[in-house]
Amino acid sequence: MIDTIPNNKKLILFDGVCNLCNEAVLKIIKQDKRNIFLFTALQSNTGKNIINELGIDTSKIDSIVLYIPGEDYFIKSEAAFKIANEFYGIWKLFQVFRIFPVFFNDFFYDFIARNRYRWFGKKEECMIPTKKLNSKFLN
């Protein structure tokens, strides 16, 4: 499955039932002027297959994975930093937090991730992309 992802794309695996995660995906799509990101929900068959191929322990993550073909995969705050680094403007300011150690940034990431359903809500099923956005999602 991961062999089918073009080398010029980056894949974001996200929590498809999380309202916060779905809104973040829509914001990323809006900012993705260079069309470099693809998406799939962690709960989808495609997402599960990719997670298995990459050998990711899903007990350690539950909300975001960034896979860069030919490079590696990234989780938690490191994934968020790498995604934000692809954009301009205020997104670049996000990089200032990289001065802190990964464990520090991941502490805050995990705090938000643990509370995301309570604070932002949860859908009954994964987001279904519109026809316009369908090309951005792996099925």
C-alpha positions in Angstrom: 0.0 0.0 0.0 2.7 2.5 0.9 4.5 1.7 -2.3 1.6 3.3 -4.2 2.0 6.7 -2.6 3.8 9.0 -5.0 7.2 10.3 -3.9 6.1 13.9 -4.3 3.2 13.5 -1.8 3.1 13.3 1.9 0.4 11.3 3.6 -1.4 12.4 6.7 -3.2 9.7 8.7 -5.7 11.3 11.1 -8.4 10.4 13.5 -11.4 10.3 11.2 -14.1 10.6 13.9 -12.5 13.5 15.8 -14.0 16.9 15.1 -10.8 18.7 15.9 -8.8 16.5 13.5 -11.4 16.8 10.7 -11.2 20.6 11.0 -7.4 20.5 11.0 -7.5 18.4 7.8 -9.8 20.9 6.1 -7.5 23.8 7.1 -4.5 21.9 5.8 -6.3 21.2 2.5 -7.1 24.9 2.2 -3.4 25.9 2.8 -2.0 23.1 0.6 -1.4 25.3 -2.5 1.3 23.0 -3.8 -1.0 20.0 -3.5 1.5 17.8 -1.6 -0.7 16.2 1.0 -2.9 13.1 0.8 -5.1 12.0 3.7 -6.6 8.8 5.1 -8.4 8.1 8.4 -6.6 5.9 10.9 -9.8 3.9 11.2 -10.2 3.2 7.5 -9.0 -0.1 6.0 -6.4 1.9 4.0 -5.2 3.6 7.2 -5.0 0.3 9.1 -3.1 -1.3 6.3 -0.6 1.6 6.1 -0.1 1.6 9.9 0.6 -2.2 9.8 3.0 -1.8 6.8 4.9 0.9 8.7 4.9 -1.2 11.9 3.5 1.6 14.0 2.3 0.7 17.5 -1.1 2.3 17.6 -1.1 2.1 21.4 1.4 5.0 21.3 -0.4 7.2 19.0 -4.1 7.9 18.2 -4.5 11.1 16.4 -1.9 11.9 13.7 0.8 10.3 11.6 2.7 11.9 8.8 4.3 9.5 6.3 6.9 10.9 3.8 7.7 8.3 1.1 11.4 7.6 0.9 12.0 9.3 4.3 10.1 8.1 7.4 7.0 8.5 9.4 6.4 11.1 12.1 4.0 11.2 15.0 2.5 13.7 17.5 4.2 17.1 17.7 6.9 16.2 15.2 4.3 15.4 12.6 2.5 18.7 13.3 5.7 20.7 13.0 6.6 19.0 9.7 3.1 19.7 8.3 3.1 23.3 9.4 6.5 23.8 7.9 5.1 23.3 4.5 3.1 26.5 4.7 3.8 30.2 4.8 2.7 33.1 7.0 1.6 32.4 10.6 2.2 28.6 10.1 5.9 29.3 10.0 5.7 30.9 13.5 4.7 27.5 14.8 8.3 26.4 14.3 9.4 28.5 17.3 8.2 25.7 19.6 10.9 23.4 18.1 13.3 25.0 20.5 11.8 22.8 23.2 12.6 19.1 23.4 10.3 16.6 21.7 9.1 15.1 25.0 8.0 18.6 26.1 6.0 19.3 22.9 4.6 15.8 23.0 3.4 16.4 26.6 1.2 19.3 25.3 0.2 17.4 22.2 -0.9 14.4 24.3 -2.8 16.6 26.7 -4.9 18.0 23.8 -5.2 14.6 22.1 -6.5 13.0 25.3 -9.2 15.7 25.7 -10.1 16.3 22.0 -13.4 14.3 22.1 -14.5 16.0 25.3 -13.6 19.5 24.1 -14.4 19.3 20.4 -16.7 16.3 20.0 -16.7 13.1 18.1 -18.5 11.9 15.0 -20.2 8.5 14.7 -18.2 7.7 11.6 -15.3 8.9 9.6 -15.6 12.0 7.5 -16.7 11.3 3.9 -14.9 13.8 1.5 -16.9 15.8 -1.0 -16.4 15.0 -4.7 -14.2 18.1 -4.9 -11.9 16.8 -2.1 -12.0 13.1 -3.0 -8.7 13.2 -4.9 -7.0 14.2 -1.7 -8.0 11.1 0.1 -6.8 7.5 -0.2 -9.7 5.0 -0.1 
